[in-house]
């Protein structure tokens, strides 16, 4: 979790942007990200230089000998006007042209990037502020980025890019990406799921980088992300590049439209699709409407996920609770499709405070495998009560946290068979789900254990009330006497 000290530093930098005339939160994040990216390039270069010295190898860096002054560590101490001149006329054009082939996600979305910091003094202040933030490890960078994105004032509209990082990491650990997976987020925002997936692979499959084929797959063919906001595409592309993925497939695409022709292409979907809004029938791909006749984006995205997964492909997607129990034909159609024609594995019900202060909607994580031939026999439910943070608008860290338990239980489902429905997790057979109209809300199946409480006899309670009344009356009289004496 981000510390108060870093929050204060980020807030000061944010205020510098604001008072300098850059008030659109996404523009602030974009300009902030450019500078973080420029600093990150220098940090990566320094690490690699140190490694080759230690190993006695040669290394051709990204900064040629005549471009060394473009490194963060070189220009950060320059006088403000000189720093501004170098940033505007040399550093920024340099980072825009890093991938000149034009095919990479980075090249596509940096092409129309604009440096908007208006004055040398403002740039100098911001550079000093960023330089004072300790970002030695990936967690610190992730926390910083999470906090930046949390400051998007339009979160009610753009909530799809604000999935809390600990929830993303939980979903990735539940799905356990493998080195051969092809991973997609059809509504990627800042690429949080893709970043978490590559981090999981680095931590759990480090040997993949020793295999030329798997390393090539990781850098060029594993990660796909789509969005309709070019600012977020730029942020996502830089985010992935900073995390060491050379060529992710990050594209401007309306995932639900006819232009998206992806079919049976991916092996893993990690997503938090937009919940709000509905689309015109004409704007939606016709074959999605065959699965669920609706204008609701949350249902259409599930149909899209089913279409885009290969047989055997897996999905973990956040959905609003209404998807689980909605009574419209479209709601029932998509649930029936997942249960009867594929394999629904788990429903993890999350408390409504998970997305606060941006939204109070109750959500769940839906986990299923595409089979095209059924296979659902029983569904595992988990009733998450706490995620390690308070469920109010402040979202302060607390000790109670169900996430480790969820991961442990999901990874050992054999031990879940005999759990009672009064416990946090339990199985429900598919026949019972069908008999309940494909209702997937946990409250339909969870049993609440009521403890018997024995109360005193009414006569005893009445006697105690009388005694209390006598004590109060005596106290009032004693107080009155004391006042008379004065």
C-alpha positions as CSV (number, residue, x, y, z in Angstrom):
1,X,0.0,0.0,0.0
2,X,1.3,3.5,-0.8
3,X,2.7,5.3,2.2
4,X,1.6,8.7,3.5
5,X,4.9,10.2,2.6
6,X,4.7,9.2,-1.1
7,X,1.0,10.3,-1.2
8,X,2.1,13.8,0.1
9,X,4.8,14.0,-2.6
10,X,2.4,12.9,-5.4
11,X,-0.2,15.4,-4.1
12,X,2.4,18.2,-4.2
13,X,3.4,17.3,-7.8
14,X,-0.3,17.1,-8.8
15,X,-0.8,20.6,-7.3
16,X,2.1,21.8,-9.4
17,X,0.4,20.6,-12.5
18,X,-2.9,22.0,-11.4
19,X,-1.6,25.5,-10.6
20,X,0.4,25.4,-13.8
21,X,-2.8,25.1,-15.8
22,X,-3.0,21.3,-16.5
23,X,-6.3,20.5,-14.7
24,X,-7.7,17.5,-16.7
25,X,-6.8,14.5,-14.4
26,X,-6.0,12.2,-17.4
27,X,-3.7,14.8,-18.9
28,X,-1.9,15.1,-15.6
29,X,-1.5,11.3,-15.4
30,X,-0.3,11.3,-19.0
31,X,2.3,14.0,-18.5
32,X,3.3,12.4,-15.1
33,X,3.7,9.0,-16.8
34,X,5.9,10.4,-19.6
35,X,8.3,11.7,-16.9
36,X,8.1,8.4,-14.9
37,X,8.8,6.6,-18.2
38,X,11.9,8.8,-18.9
39,X,13.2,8.2,-15.4
40,X,12.4,4.5,-15.7
41,X,14.5,4.2,-18.9
42,X,17.5,5.6,-17.2
43,X,17.0,3.3,-14.2
44,X,16.8,0.3,-16.5
45,X,19.9,1.4,-18.4
46,X,21.8,1.9,-15.1
47,X,20.9,-1.6,-13.9
48,X,22.0,-3.2,-17.2
49,X,25.2,-1.2,-17.2
50,X,26.0,-2.5,-13.7
51,X,25.2,-6.0,-14.7
52,X,27.5,-6.1,-17.7
53,X,30.3,-4.6,-15.6
54,X,29.8,-7.4,-13.0
55,X,29.6,-10.1,-15.7
56,X,32.4,-8.7,-17.8
57,X,30.1,-8.5,-20.9
58,X,29.6,-5.8,-23.6
59,X,26.3,-3.9,-23.8
60,X,24.9,-1.6,-26.4
61,X,22.6,0.7,-24.5
62,X,19.5,2.6,-25.6
63,X,21.3,5.9,-25.0
64,X,24.2,6.3,-27.6
65,X,27.3,8.1,-26.4
66,X,26.1,11.4,-28.0
67,X,22.8,11.1,-26.2
68,X,23.9,10.6,-22.6
69,X,22.7,14.0,-21.6
70,X,19.2,12.8,-22.3
71,X,19.3,10.5,-19.3
72,X,17.3,11.5,-16.2
73,X,20.3,11.3,-14.0
74,X,22.2,13.8,-16.3
75,X,19.5,16.5,-16.9
76,X,17.8,16.5,-13.6
77,X,20.4,18.7,-12.0
78,X,20.5,21.2,-14.9
79,X,19.4,24.8,-14.6
80,X,15.6,25.0,-15.3
81,X,15.7,26.7,-18.7
82,X,18.4,24.4,-20.1
83,X,16.5,21.3,-18.7
84,X,13.3,22.5,-20.4
85,X,15.1,23.1,-23.7
86,X,16.6,19.6,-23.7
87,X,13.3,18.0,-22.6
88,X,11.2,19.7,-25.3
89,X,13.7,19.5,-28.2
90,X,15.6,16.3,-27.5
91,X,14.4,14.0,-24.7
92,X,10.7,14.0,-25.8
93,X,11.5,13.4,-29.5
94,X,13.9,10.7,-28.4
95,X,11.4,8.7,-26.5
96,X,8.8,9.2,-29.2
97,X,11.1,7.5,-31.7
98,X,12.4,4.7,-29.5
99,X,10.5,2.1,-31.5
100,X,10.8,3.4,-35.1
101,X,9.3,0.3,-36.8
102,X,5.9,1.8,-36.2
103,X,4.4,-1.7,-35.5
104,X,4.8,-1.8,-31.7
105,X,2.1,-0.6,-29.3
106,X,4.6,1.9,-28.0
107,X,5.3,3.5,-31.5
108,X,1.5,3.6,-32.3
109,X,0.5,5.6,-29.3
110,X,3.5,7.7,-28.6
111,X,3.3,9.1,-32.2
112,X,0.7,11.7,-31.2
113,X,1.9,12.2,-27.7
114,X,2.4,15.9,-26.8
115,X,4.6,17.4,-24.1
116,X,2.3,19.9,-22.4
117,X,4.3,21.2,-19.4
118,X,4.3,25.0,-20.2
119,X,7.3,26.5,-18.3
120,X,10.8,25.6,-17.2
121,X,10.1,26.4,-13.6
122,X,7.1,24.0,-13.5
123,X,9.1,21.2,-15.2
124,X,12.0,21.7,-12.7
125,X,9.6,21.5,-9.8
126,X,8.0,18.3,-11.1
127,X,11.3,16.7,-11.9
128,X,12.6,17.4,-8.4
129,X,9.3,16.0,-6.9
130,X,9.5,12.8,-8.9
131,X,13.2,12.3,-8.2
132,X,12.5,12.4,-4.5
133,X,10.1,9.5,-4.7
134,X,11.6,6.1,-3.9
135,X,10.6,3.7,-6.7
136,X,13.3,1.0,-6.3
137,X,10.9,-2.0,-6.6
138,X,8.0,-2.9,-8.8
139,X,5.5,-2.8,-5.9
140,X,6.4,0.8,-5.2
141,X,5.9,1.7,-8.9
142,X,2.6,-0.2,-8.9
143,X,1.4,1.6,-5.7
144,X,2.4,5.0,-7.2
145,X,0.5,4.2,-10.4
146,X,-2.5,3.0,-8.5
147,X,-2.6,6.2,-6.5
148,X,-2.3,8.3,-9.6
149,X,-5.2,6.5,-11.3
150,X,-7.3,6.9,-8.1
151,X,-7.1,10.6,-8.7
152,X,-9.1,10.5,-11.9
153,X,-12.0,12.7,-11.0
154,X,-14.3,11.0,-13.6
155,X,-14.0,7.6,-12.0
156,X,-17.8,7.2,-12.0
157,X,-17.7,7.3,-15.8
158,X,-14.3,5.7,-16.3
159,X,-14.4,3.2,-13.5
160,X,-13.2,0.4,-15.7
161,X,-9.6,1.5,-15.3
162,X,-9.7,1.5,-11.5
163,X,-9.7,-2.1,-10.5
164,X,-7.8,-2.2,-7.1
165,X,-4.4,-3.7,-7.5
166,X,-4.8,-6.3,-4.8
167,X,-7.9,-7.6,-6.4
168,X,-6.1,-7.8,-9.8
169,X,-3.3,-9.7,-8.1
170,X,-5.7,-12.1,-6.4
171,X,-7.4,-12.9,-9.8
172,X,-4.0,-13.5,-11.4
173,X,-3.0,-15.9,-8.6
174,X,-6.3,-17.7,-8.9
175,X,-5.8,-18.2,-12.7
176,X,-2.0,-19.0,-12.5
177,X,-0.9,-17.8,-16.0
178,X,1.5,-20.2,-17.7
179,X,4.4,-19.4,-20.1
180,X,2.4,-20.6,-23.1
181,X,-0.8,-18.6,-22.4
182,X,-2.2,-16.0,-24.7
183,X,-3.7,-13.4,-22.4
184,X,-6.2,-10.6,-23.2
185,X,-8.0,-7.9,-21.4
186,X,-10.8,-6.6,-23.7
187,X,-11.3,-3.4,-21.7
188,X,-7.7,-2.8,-20.5
189,X,-7.6,0.7,-19.2
190,X,-4.0,1.2,-17.9
191,X,-3.2,-2.5,-18.5
192,X,-3.3,-3.5,-14.8
193,X,-4.2,-7.1,-15.4
194,X,-1.5,-7.5,-18.1
195,X,1.1,-6.0,-15.8
196,X,0.1,-8.3,-12.9
197,X,0.1,-11.4,-15.2
198,X,3.7,-10.7,-16.5
199,X,4.8,-10.1,-12.9
200,X,3.3,-13.5,-11.9
201,X,5.2,-15.2,-14.7
202,X,8.5,-13.5,-13.8
203,X,8.1,-14.6,-10.2
204,X,6.8,-18.2,-10.8
205,X,8.3,-19.1,-14.2
206,X,11.6,-17.3,-14.4
207,X,13.1,-20.1,-16.4
208,X,10.9,-19.2,-19.4
209,X,13.5,-16.5,-20.2
210,X,16.1,-19.3,-20.7
211,X,14.0,-20.7,-23.5
212,X,14.2,-18.7,-26.7
213,X,10.8,-19.7,-28.0
214,X,9.0,-18.9,-24.7
215,X,10.9,-15.7,-24.3
216,X,9.9,-14.6,-27.8
217,X,6.3,-15.6,-27.0
218,X,6.4,-13.5,-23.8
219,X,7.7,-10.4,-25.5
220,X,5.8,-10.5,-28.8
221,X,2.7,-12.9,-28.7
222,X,1.4,-13.3,-25.2
223,X,-0.2,-10.0,-24.1
224,X,-3.3,-8.3,-25.8
225,X,-5.2,-5.3,-24.6
226,X,-7.9,-3.2,-26.1
227,X,-9.4,0.2,-25.2
228,X,-11.2,3.1,-26.8
229,X,-9.3,5.9,-25.0
230,X,-6.0,6.8,-26.7
231,X,-4.6,8.4,-23.5
232,X,-5.1,5.1,-21.6
233,X,-3.6,3.2,-24.5
234,X,-0.5,5.4,-24.3
235,X,-0.4,4.9,-20.5
236,X,-0.9,1.1,-20.9
237,X,1.8,0.8,-23.5
238,X,4.3,2.7,-21.4
239,X,3.3,0.7,-18.3
240,X,4.0,-2.6,-20.1
241,X,7.3,-1.4,-21.6
242,X,8.5,-0.1,-18.2
243,X,7.7,-3.6,-16.9
244,X,9.9,-5.2,-19.5
245,X,7.3,-6.5,-22.1
246,X,8.8,-5.4,-25.4
247,X,5.9,-5.7,-27.8
248,X,2.5,-6.1,-26.3
249,X,-0.5,-6.0,-28.7
250,X,-2.2,-2.9,-27.3
251,X,-4.8,-1.6,-29.8
252,X,-7.5,1.0,-30.2
253,X,-10.6,-1.2,-30.5
254,X,-14.2,-1.3,-29.6
255,X,-14.3,-4.9,-28.4
256,X,-18.0,-5.2,-28.8
257,X,-18.2,-4.0,-32.4
258,X,-18.3,-5.8,-35.7
259,X,-14.7,-4.6,-36.2
260,X,-13.6,-7.0,-33.5
261,X,-13.3,-10.3,-35.3
262,X,-11.4,-12.3,-32.6
263,X,-12.7,-15.8,-32.4
264,X,-11.0,-18.7,-30.4
265,X,-7.8,-16.7,-30.2
266,X,-6.9,-16.5,-26.5
267,X,-6.3,-19.0,-23.7
268,X,-6.8,-16.6,-20.7
269,X,-9.0,-13.6,-20.2
270,X,-8.5,-11.3,-17.2
271,X,-11.0,-8.5,-17.2
272,X,-13.1,-5.9,-15.4
273,X,-15.4,-4.8,-18.2
274,X,-17.4,-1.5,-17.9
275,X,-20.7,-2.1,-16.1
276,X,-22.4,1.1,-16.9
277,X,-24.2,2.1,-20.1
278,X,-25.9,0.3,-22.9
279,X,-25.2,0.2,-26.6
280,X,-27.2,0.5,-29.8
281,X,-28.0,-2.8,-31.4
282,X,-26.5,-1.6,-34.6
283,X,-23.1,-1.0,-32.9
284,X,-22.9,-4.5,-31.5
285,X,-21.5,-7.5,-33.3
286,X,-24.4,-9.6,-34.5
287,X,-23.0,-12.9,-33.2
288,X,-22.8,-11.5,-29.7
289,X,-26.5,-10.7,-29.8
290,X,-27.2,-14.3,-30.7
291,X,-25.7,-15.4,-27.4
292,X,-27.5,-12.8,-25.4
293,X,-30.0,-10.3,-26.9
294,X,-29.3,-7.2,-24.9
295,X,-27.8,-3.7,-24.9
296,X,-26.1,-4.1,-21.5
297,X,-22.3,-4.0,-21.8
298,X,-21.7,-6.3,-18.8
299,X,-23.6,-9.1,-20.6
300,X,-22.2,-8.5,-24.0
301,X,-18.6,-8.6,-22.7
302,X,-19.3,-12.1,-21.3
303,X,-20.6,-13.2,-24.7
304,X,-17.5,-11.6,-26.3
305,X,-15.2,-13.5,-23.9
306,X,-16.8,-16.8,-24.7
307,X,-16.4,-16.1,-28.4
308,X,-12.8,-15.0,-28.2
309,X,-11.5,-17.9,-26.0
310,X,-10.0,-21.0,-27.5
311,X,-11.6,-24.3,-26.3
312,X,-10.0,-25.0,-23.0
313,X,-9.3,-21.3,-22.4
314,X,-10.1,-19.8,-19.0
315,X,-11.6,-16.6,-17.8
316,X,-11.7,-14.6,-14.5
317,X,-13.9,-11.5,-14.9
318,X,-15.4,-9.1,-12.4
319,X,-19.2,-8.7,-12.9
320,X,-21.8,-6.6,-11.1
321,X,-24.1,-8.7,-8.9
322,X,-27.0,-8.1,-11.2
323,X,-25.4,-10.5,-13.7
324,X,-25.7,-13.3,-11.2
325,X,-29.4,-13.0,-10.5
326,X,-31.0,-10.6,-13.1
327,X,-34.3,-12.0,-14.2
328,X,-34.4,-10.7,-17.8
329,X,-34.1,-13.1,-20.7
330,X,-30.7,-11.7,-21.6
331,X,-29.4,-12.3,-18.0
332,X,-30.7,-15.9,-18.0
333,X,-29.4,-16.6,-21.5
334,X,-25.7,-15.7,-20.7
335,X,-25.8,-17.6,-17.4
336,X,-27.3,-20.6,-19.1
337,X,-24.7,-20.4,-21.9
338,X,-21.9,-20.5,-19.4
339,X,-23.3,-23.2,-17.2
340,X,-24.8,-25.6,-19.8
341,X,-22.4,-25.2,-22.8
342,X,-19.2,-24.5,-20.8
343,X,-17.8,-25.1,-17.4
344,X,-18.6,-22.6,-14.7
345,X,-16.1,-23.2,-11.8
346,X,-16.4,-20.5,-9.2
347,X,-18.3,-17.4,-8.0
348,X,-16.4,-15.2,-5.5
349,X,-18.8,-12.7,-4.0
350,X,-17.1,-9.4,-3.0
351,X,-18.3,-6.8,-0.6
352,X,-19.7,-3.6,-2.0
353,X,-16.9,-1.4,-0.5
354,X,-14.2,-2.9,-2.7
355,X,-14.5,-0.2,-5.3
356,X,-15.1,2.7,-2.9
357,X,-14.8,5.7,-3.0
358,X,-15.4,5.5,-6.7
359,X,-18.4,3.2,-6.8
360,X,-20.5,1.3,-4.2
361,X,-21.7,-1.4,-6.5
362,X,-21.6,-5.0,-5.3
363,X,-19.6,-7.3,-7.5
364,X,-18.4,-10.8,-7.9
365,X,-15.6,-12.7,-9.8
366,X,-16.8,-15.2,-12.3
367,X,-14.4,-18.0,-13.2
368,X,-15.1,-20.4,-16.0
369,X,-13.5,-22.5,-18.7
370,X,-14.7,-22.6,-22.3
371,X,-15.5,-26.1,-23.4
372,X,-18.3,-25.7,-26.0
373,X,-19.7,-28.9,-24.7
374,X,-20.8,-28.3,-21.1
375,X,-19.0,-29.8,-18.1
376,X,-20.4,-27.8,-15.2
377,X,-21.1,-30.3,-12.4
378,X,-20.8,-28.2,-9.3
379,X,-19.9,-24.5,-8.7
380,X,-17.7,-23.3,-5.8
381,X,-19.0,-20.2,-4.0
382,X,-16.9,-18.0,-1.6
383,X,-18.4,-15.2,0.4
384,X,-15.6,-12.6,0.8
385,X,-16.2,-10.3,3.7
386,X,-12.9,-8.4,3.9
387,X,-10.1,-7.6,1.4
388,X,-7.5,-6.2,3.8
389,X,-8.9,-2.6,3.7
390,X,-11.8,-0.8,5.4
391,X,-14.9,-0.9,3.3
392,X,-15.6,2.9,3.7
393,X,-14.5,5.7,1.4
394,X,-11.1,6.0,3.2
395,X,-10.1,2.3,2.4
396,X,-7.5,2.2,5.2
397,X,-5.5,-1.0,5.6
398,X,-6.9,-3.5,8.2
399,X,-5.8,-6.9,9.5
400,X,-8.9,-8.8,8.3
401,X,-8.3,-10.2,4.8
402,X,-10.0,-13.1,3.1
403,X,-7.8,-13.0,0.0
404,X,-5.1,-15.5,1.2
405,X,-7.9,-17.9,2.3
406,X,-9.6,-17.6,-1.1
407,X,-6.4,-18.4,-3.0
408,X,-5.6,-21.3,-0.7
409,X,-9.1,-22.9,-0.9
410,X,-9.4,-22.4,-4.6
411,X,-6.1,-24.2,-5.1
412,X,-7.3,-27.1,-3.0
413,X,-10.9,-27.6,-4.1
414,X,-10.8,-31.3,-3.2
415,X,-10.9,-30.3,0.5
416,X,-14.0,-28.1,-0.1
417,X,-16.4,-31.0,-0.8
418,X,-17.7,-31.4,2.7
419,X,-18.0,-27.8,3.7
420,X,-21.4,-26.7,5.1
421,X,-23.3,-23.8,3.6
422,X,-22.9,-21.9,6.8
423,X,-19.1,-21.6,6.1
424,X,-17.3,-19.0,4.0
425,X,-17.1,-21.3,1.0
426,X,-19.1,-24.3,-0.3
427,X,-20.1,-26.2,-3.4
428,X,-23.5,-26.1,-5.1
429,X,-24.6,-28.8,-7.6
430,X,-25.5,-27.8,-11.1
431,X,-29.0,-29.4,-10.8
432,X,-29.9,-27.1,-7.9
433,X,-28.7,-24.1,-9.8
434,X,-30.8,-25.0,-12.8
435,X,-33.8,-25.7,-10.6
436,X,-33.3,-22.1,-9.3
437,X,-33.5,-20.6,-12.7
438,X,-29.7,-20.4,-13.1
439,X,-29.6,-17.9,-10.2
440,X,-25.9,-17.5,-9.1
441,X,-26.3,-15.1,-6.2
442,X,-24.6,-16.6,-3.1
443,X,-27.5,-15.6,-0.9
444,X,-29.7,-18.1,-2.7
445,X,-27.6,-20.9,-1.4
446,X,-25.8,-19.7,1.7
447,X,-27.3,-20.8,5.0
448,X,-27.2,-18.5,8.0
449,X,-26.8,-20.2,11.4
450,X,-28.8,-18.4,14.0
451,X,-27.6,-18.7,17.6
452,X,-30.3,-19.2,20.2
453,X,-30.2,-16.4,22.8
454,X,-31.9,-17.0,26.1
455,X,-33.4,-13.9,27.7
456,X,-34.5,-13.4,31.3
457,X,-38.2,-13.8,32.2
458,X,-40.2,-10.6,31.5
459,X,-40.9,-10.3,35.3
460,X,-37.1,-10.2,36.0
461,X,-36.6,-7.6,33.3
462,X,-39.5,-5.5,34.7
463,X,-38.0,-5.7,38.2
464,X,-34.6,-4.5,36.9
465,X,-36.3,-1.6,35.1
466,X,-38.0,-0.6,38.4
467,X,-34.8,-0.8,40.3
468,X,-33.1,1.4,37.7
469,X,-36.0,3.9,37.9
470,X,-35.7,4.0,41.7
471,X,-31.9,4.6,41.4
472,X,-32.5,7.4,38.9
473,X,-35.2,9.0,41.1
474,X,-33.0,8.9,44.2
475,X,-30.2,10.5,42.2
476,X,-32.4,13.3,41.0
477,X,-33.6,14.0,44.6
478,X,-30.0,14.0,45.9
479,X,-29.0,16.4,43.2
480,X,-31.9,18.7,44.0
481,X,-31.0,18.7,47.7
482,X,-27.4,19.7,46.8
483,X,-28.7,22.6,44.8
484,X,-30.9,23.8,47.6
485,X,-28.0,23.8,50.0
486,X,-26.2,26.2,47.7
